[in-house]
Amino acid sequence: MLISPFLKRLACGALILCGQVDADILTNPPVRELGNGRLQIGQIEVDAKAKAITFAAVINMRDGVVEYLVVNAKGKVHESLLRTDIEPFHIHTAMLLLGAKTATNSEAAAFFDPKREIPGPKITIEVALPPPEKKGVEIETLLAFAESKRPVNMNDLPHWIYNGSRFTDTPGLEPVAAGAPQRQQDSKREAEKVFMAQREGSIVSLIADPNALVNNPRKDRENDELWILNTEVIPPVGTPVQVSFKLE
């Protein structure tokens, strides 16, 4: 089905925001209508009625300390539960089309101050597991606390914040994630704005990371040794899953 002129304009605008200004992308944005209020953007399904997006990922880790829950394959895969081939700018485009009022480029200091809230809309994140489980679970239930080994439940992390990452023409000066080495103070400017989630592959972060699309709102979000994986409930590495973001 052909995409409507309105959606095509909206998709192009979102792609421009993400730094994707290639002529072919603007002429033929990777968006198509699926009917019944659903769209496809790249390999992401957008359900306007449910206010949700869904995309494919695989189990990347089953045990150990983690700092991220979802990263692109070019991101920090050595410390993430899931990895995906989905482009972060497609996720951001999908969320914009869904109506997310993102706080992209909000003040980075808010992420590292436990007295402040990370700006952005609240979302829930669900992972659909394959048979024999064959069910969707809240992503936080795949975690445990490192010190007590107690599994995490929904009361520990009732929602996530879709902050929408950051745009910059000086990526070398962008703030880093909690616990990461400081960037080299390179003030060299890029020819175009850089979408940091796309550059770094960071999608869902447990630690404070202004450059990820989604952040954990807890006050202890700077603690990069707080979380381990709840191995007993996680399928084998390489297992395909479906990830859903839903606006509250």
PANU-356252 format. One record per residue (C-alpha): residue in three letters; z, y, x. Coordinates in steps of 0.2 Angstrom, whole numbers, padded with zeros to 4 digits, always signed. Example, Ala and Ser with C-alpha at 12.3 -4.5 7.8 and 13.67 -1.06 7.14 Angstrom:
BEGIN
ALA+0039-0022+0062SER+0036-0005+0068
This chain:
BEGIN
MET+0000+0000+0000LEU-0004+0017+0007ILE+0010+0029+0010SER+0011+0044-0001PRO+0007+0061+0007PHE+0025+0067+0005LEU+0032+0052+0014LYS+0019+0054+0027ARG+0024+0072+0030LEU+0042+0068+0030ALA+0040+0053+0042CYS+0029+0064+0054GLY+0043+0077+0054ALA+0056+0064+0058LEU+0045+0057+0072ILE+0043+0075+0079LEU+0062+0077+0079CYS+0063+0061+0089GLY+0051+0068+0102GLN+0037+0056+0097VAL+0022+0069+0096ASP+0008+0057+0101ALA-0007+0061+0091ASP-0010+0043+0085ILE+0008+0042+0079LEU+0007+0058+0069THR-0010+0053+0061ASN-0004+0035+0057PRO+0015+0035+0056PRO+0022+0018+0056VAL+0028+0019+0038ARG+0022+0010+0023GLU+0028+0008+0005LEU+0034-0009-0001GLY+0038-0005-0019ASN+0053-0004-0029GLY+0061+0010-0019ARG+0058+0001-0002LEU+0049+0007+0014GLN+0045-0001+0030ILE+0046+0010+0046GLY+0041+0000+0061GLN+0050-0016+0059ILE+0064-0008+0049GLU+0066-0010+0030VAL+0073+0005+0020ASP+0080+0003+0003ALA+0082+0020-0005LYS+0091+0013-0020ALA+0104+0004-0010LYS+0105+0018+0003ALA+0103+0005+0017ILE+0092+0001+0031THR+0089-0017+0038PHE+0082-0023+0055ALA+0082-0039+0066ALA+0093-0042+0081VAL+0099-0057+0091ILE+0116-0062+0097ASN+0118-0056+0115MET+0136-0060+0119ARG+0149-0072+0112ASP+0164-0068+0123GLY+0172-0055+0134VAL+0175-0036+0134VAL+0162-0026+0125GLU+0159-0007+0123TYR+0143-0008+0112LEU+0139-0018+0096VAL+0120-0015+0095VAL+0109-0009+0109ASN+0090-0009+0112ALA+0084-0022+0124LYS+0082-0008+0137GLY+0100-0003+0134LYS+0117-0009+0140VAL+0114-0027+0136HIS+0128-0033+0148GLU+0141-0026+0137SER+0134-0027+0119LEU+0137-0040+0105LEU+0119-0038+0099ARG+0102-0033+0106THR+0086-0028+0097ASP+0068-0024+0100ILE+0069-0010+0087GLU+0066+0007+0094PRO+0081+0019+0091PHE+0069+0033+0086HIS+0063+0022+0071ILE+0081+0019+0066HIS+0084+0038+0066THR+0068+0041+0056ALA+0073+0028+0044MET+0091+0036+0042LEU+0083+0053+0040LEU+0071+0047+0026LEU+0086+0039+0018GLY+0094+0056+0017ALA+0107+0055+0031LYS+0114+0072+0035THR+0116+0069+0053ALA+0126+0079+0065THR+0113+0077+0080ASN+0118+0088+0095SER+0135+0091+0088GLU+0148+0097+0101ALA+0150+0082+0113ALA+0169+0087+0116ALA+0173+0081+0099PHE+0169+0063+0104PHE+0182+0063+0118ASP+0196+0072+0108PRO+0207+0060+0098LYS+0213+0075+0088ARG+0195+0079+0081GLU+0184+0069+0070ILE+0166+0064+0075PRO+0154+0074+0064GLY+0142+0064+0053PRO+0140+0054+0038LYS+0151+0038+0036ILE+0141+0021+0036THR+0146+0003+0034ILE+0137-0010+0046GLU+0134-0028+0040VAL+0127-0043+0050ALA+0118-0057+0040LEU+0121-0073+0049PRO+0109-0088+0048PRO+0114-0105+0040PRO+0126-0114+0040GLU+0136-0098+0038LYS+0121-0089+0028LYS+0131-0074+0023GLY+0133-0056+0028VAL+0149-0050+0037GLU+0156-0033+0042ILE+0151-0031+0060GLU+0169-0026+0065THR+0175-0044+0060LEU+0166-0051+0075LEU+0178-0042+0086ALA+0196-0045+0092PHE+0209-0034+0101ALA+0209-0038+0119GLU+0228-0037+0122SER+0234-0046+0106LYS+0218-0057+0103ARG+0220-0053+0085PRO+0204-0053+0075VAL+0198-0036+0069ASN+0198-0033+0050MET+0190-0019+0039ASN+0207-0010+0038ASP+0206-0008+0057LEU+0188+0000+0057PRO+0184+0004+0038HIS+0168+0014+0042TRP+0157+0020+0056ILE+0150+0038+0059TYR+0131+0040+0060ASN+0131+0055+0072GLY+0112+0053+0076SER+0112+0055+0095ARG+0107+0070+0105PHE+0091+0079+0110THR+0089+0088+0127ASP+0077+0094+0140THR+0090+0091+0154PRO+0096+0073+0152GLY+0104+0073+0169LEU+0117+0085+0162GLU+0121+0076+0146PRO+0139+0069+0144VAL+0141+0051+0147ALA+0150+0038+0138ALA+0169+0035+0139GLY+0173+0026+0156ALA+0155+0028+0163PRO+0152+0036+0180GLN+0148+0054+0179ARG+0129+0058+0179GLN+0122+0067+0194GLN+0121+0085+0191ASP+0102+0087+0191SER+0097+0102+0181LYS+0078+0097+0182ARG+0071+0100+0165GLU+0059+0088+0156ALA+0042+0094+0149GLU+0048+0089+0131LYS+0064+0086+0122VAL+0072+0069+0126PHE+0080+0059+0112MET+0094+0051+0122ALA+0097+0036+0111GLN+0079+0032+0114ARG+0081+0035+0133GLU+0097+0025+0134GLY+0094+0012+0121SER+0112+0015+0113ILE+0113+0011+0095VAL+0131+0007+0089SER+0145+0011+0101LEU+0163+0006+0101ILE+0167+0019+0115ALA+0165+0037+0113ASP+0146+0040+0117PRO+0138+0056+0110ASN+0121+0049+0115ALA+0122+0033+0104LEU+0116+0034+0086VAL+0132+0027+0078ASN+0150+0029+0084ASN+0167+0022+0081PRO+0179+0035+0073ARG+0195+0028+0079LYS+0207+0040+0089ASP+0207+0027+0103ARG+0188+0027+0105GLU+0190+0032+0124ASN+0198+0015+0128ASP+0184+0005+0136GLU+0195-0011+0137LEU+0201-0012+0119TRP+0189-0024+0112ILE+0184-0042+0115LEU+0172-0053+0105ASN+0179-0065+0091THR+0170-0080+0099GLU+0175-0092+0085VAL+0165-0083+0072ILE+0150-0078+0082PRO+0134-0090+0083PRO+0126-0095+0099VAL+0118-0082+0111GLY+0100-0080+0105THR+0103-0083+0087PRO+0093-0071+0076VAL+0103-0060+0064GLN+0099-0045+0052VAL+0109-0029+0054SER+0111-0017+0039PHE+0117+0001+0040LYS+0123+0007+0023LEU+0127+0025+0019GLU+0144+0027+0010
